[in-house]
Amino acid sequence: MLRTWNRPLVLFSGLMVGWGVASLIGLIVDDRVFLGAPIWAKPLKFSVSFALYGLSWAWLVSLHPKPPRALNRIAVVLVATSLIEMVIITGQVVRGTGSHFNSLTPFDSMLFQVMGITVAVLWVGTLLLALRLGARRLAPAPELLAIRLGMAISLVGMLQAGLMVANVSGVDGFEGGHSVGVPDGGPGMFLTGWSTIGGDLRVGHFIGLHALQLLPLAAMLLRGRADERSSVRVVWSLGLGYAGLVALVTWQALRGQPLIAPDWITGTAFGVLAAAVAAGLASARAKAAA
């Protein structure tokens, strides 16, 4: 199956899997900590995320009956910029310092500026892929809708990196940061490192990014379970609910509130969102049964 997928993106994903294994080994044998987190956690998380990103787009490009050369060129650019970012992230780990928001020295600042350029190119390239592929009927209606919604939400999730750059980290020598209301580097959740004492902009960024995998997967699970119209309604409910969740956790973070400690306002908003999604799913089911 992978043989028919976009080759540069598949090879890149394979490389990221190997990179992730190497980062995991680093996490085990290297006990260094930077800003409160194991220093190898960042390249591990980024390698996993990039592997999923590469495979997702490799699959989407393969859905095109005759992929034009432009798609392959865009894919190559995306691979190149992503590799530059991973090299900088890992290189900074080897040096014992941070990659993101780092302005401790002119060299560190220059590397972060280069990363900013690669992120911008990555977003524009992803947008171009989304526009070229999203305009075609690549799959049955429910899956096509899930793909389009996943693309759109994922692009919004990528843009949330801008909120982190504009944020104040509270750490000397760092311009921007993840945490809101508290300095970066405080207590964090297991594996993710998301702040447990303040808001964390990585939550909405993470959830938004992975709409590209989760929504199409949900649509695929609907195959044969309902007619096409009902499945489309279900996908609309799930997609709009997913977008609402991204907005909700981002709003929560901007208010300086940890994900695991919502106040009554956040809890009420989540309840309303969950009820709306449930109502949408119930309506789709009722119309399918009618």
N, C-alpha and C positions, 0 to 999 in steps of 0.2 A: 504493500500500500504506500509506504513512504517513498517508493521509487517514482511515483507519479507526482509527488509534491515538489514544490519549489526547492531545487537543490541547494542554493546558497543558504536559505533559511533553515533547511533540515540539518545541514552540516554545522551551521552556527549553533543550533539547539543541542546537537550532540557534543559540541565543544563546551557549551555551558553546563551540560551534565557533568562532564569531566572536571570542569572548573569548580563546580559545586562540591564534588567529591574531595578535591584538593583543599577547598576551603573548610570542609567538614573535618578533615584531618588536621588542618591548622587550628581549628577550634578546639580539638581534643588535646593536641600536644603543646599548644602555645597558650599560656595563661595570661597573656597581657590583656589589659582592659583600657579602653579609651572612652572617656565621658560616660563612665558607668556601665558600658556594655563590652562583652568580649570582642576583641579587635577584629576577629575573623567573621563575626556575625554578618557584617555588611556585605562582603563579597559573596557569602553563602546565600543570603536572601536575594541579592541582585542576580546571581547566576540562576537560581531557580525561577525567578520572575522572567528573566530573559529567555530561558528555555521554553517556558509556556508561551511567551510572546512569539518566539520564532516558529514554534510548531503550529500555533493558531493561524498565523498569516501564511505559512507554507501550505496548510490545508485549504485556506480560503482562496489562494491563488490557483490551486489545483482544480477548483470548482469551475473556473473559467474554461469554456470549451476549447478556446485557442488563445492562451495567454500571450498578449503582445510583448515584444521585447522591452517595452517601457516598464512593464511590471517587474521584469527580472532586473533591470537596471536600478529601479527603486529599491528592490530587495537587497541588492549588493550595497547600496549606499547605507541602508538601515543596518546591515551587518557590520559594515566598516565603522560607523559611528558608535554602535553599541560596543564593539570591541575596544575602541579608544576609551570609552567610559570605564569598561571593566579593567583595562590595564591601569588606568589612573587610580581607581578604587583600590586595586590590589597592591599597586606600587606604594601607595600611601600607607597601607597596612604594614608592608615590609619595613617602611621607614618609621613606623610606630606613631603615626599621626592620622588625622582624619582627612577625608577627601572633600566632603560636602561643606560648604560655607566657610572653609578654612582660609583665613587671611593672616595667619601667624607670621609668615614670611612672604616676600615677593614671589618666591617660587611656588609656595602653596596657593597663593592668590591667583597666579597665572594658570595653575592646573585647574582650579575651580572655574575660572573663566572659560577655559577650553571645554570643560564639562558642560557649561551653560550653552555653548555653541552646539555641542553634540546633541544635547537634549532638544534644542530648537530644531535642528535638522531631523532628528528622530520623529518629532511631532509632525512636522510638515510632511515628511515622507509617509508617515502613517496616515495622515489625512488624505494624501494623494491616492494611496492604495484603497482607502475606504471609499473615496469618490469614484474611482475607476471600477471597483468591484461591486459596490453597493448599488450602482446604477443598473446592474444586470440582474436578470432573474436566474440566480445561481442554484436555487433550491426550491422545494415546495413552499407555499405561502407562509406557513407557520415558522419554518426554519429560516426562511429569508427575512421575515420580520425580526426574528431573534438575532440574526446576524447583524442587521442594520442597527437595531437598538444597542446591541453589544458594542458595535463599532463606535457609535455616537457617545455612549456613556464612558467607554474606555478613553476616548479622546478627551472628554471632560476630566476624567480622573488623572490623565497625564498633565493637564493644565494646572492641576492643584499644586504641582511643584512650585509654581510661581508664588503661591501663598507662603510657602516655606522660605523662599528667598526674601520676601518682604517682611517676614516675621522677625522679631527680636529674640535672639537665643538666650541672652543673659549671660553669655560666656565670653570673656575677653578674647579677642582675636578671631571671633567667628561672626560673620555677617549672615544672618538668617538662622533658622533653626526649626526643629520639629515641634517643640513643646510650646504651649500657650499658657501664660500665667505663672509658669515656673521655669527655671533655667533648664536647658538641655542637660542630660546626664543624670537625672534623678532616678528614683525607683521605677522600674518598668515591668510590663507583663512578660511572662515566660515566652521564649522564642521570638515574639514580635518586637519586644522592647518598648512597646507603646507605654507612655507615661501612665502611672497609676495615681498620680497626685495632681495632675493638671491636664489641660487639653492636649491632644496630639493630632497634628494635621496629616500624619501618615495613615490614619484610619480611613478617611475618605479617599485618599490617594490609592490605597491598596484595594479597597472594595471596588472603586471605580475602574481601575485597571483590569480587574479580572471578570468584569461583565462580559468581555469578549469570549471567555471560556464558558462561564456558567449559564448564560442565557441560551446560546446555541445547544448546549448539552441538555438543558431543560426541554427545549423544543424537540430534540431527538427522542427524548424519553416519552413524548406524547404520541409518537408514531403508532398507528393502529389502535390507539385508545379512544379516539374521538374523531368526528368528521373534521374536515379542514376548517370550516367556519368556527366551530367551537374551539379548535386548537389555536386559531388566530386570536380569539378573545382571551384565552388563557395566557398566551404570550404577551398580549397587551397588558393584562393585569400584572403579570410578573415583571415585565419590563418597566412599567411606570412605577411599580412598587420598589423595584431595585433602584431606579433613579431617585425616588423619594428617600430611600435609605441612605444613599450617598450624600444627598443634601442634608439629611438629618444629622448624620454623624459629623459632617463638616461644620454645621452650625453649632453642634455640641462642643466640638474642639475649639472653635473660635471664641466660645464663651468660657474657655479655660476649664472645661469639665472633663474628667477622665471618662473613657468609654465605659468602664465597669462601675462607675458611680454616678449614674444619671440622677438629676433632680426630678421633681414631680412634673415640671414643664416638659422636659425631654421625655419622661416616661409617658406622659399623656399624648405627646405628639407621636411617639412610637405606636401607642395603642390605636390612635386614629388611623395611622398609616396601615397597620396590620389589619384593622377592621375593613378599610377600603379595599385592600388586596383580597381579603376573604370574601367580601361582597362581590367583587368582580369575578372571582373564581366560581362562586355559587351561581351567579347569573349565567356564566358560560355553561355550567353543568345543567342548569335548568333548561336553557334554550336547546341544549343538545338532546335532552330527554323529551322535549316537546314534539 
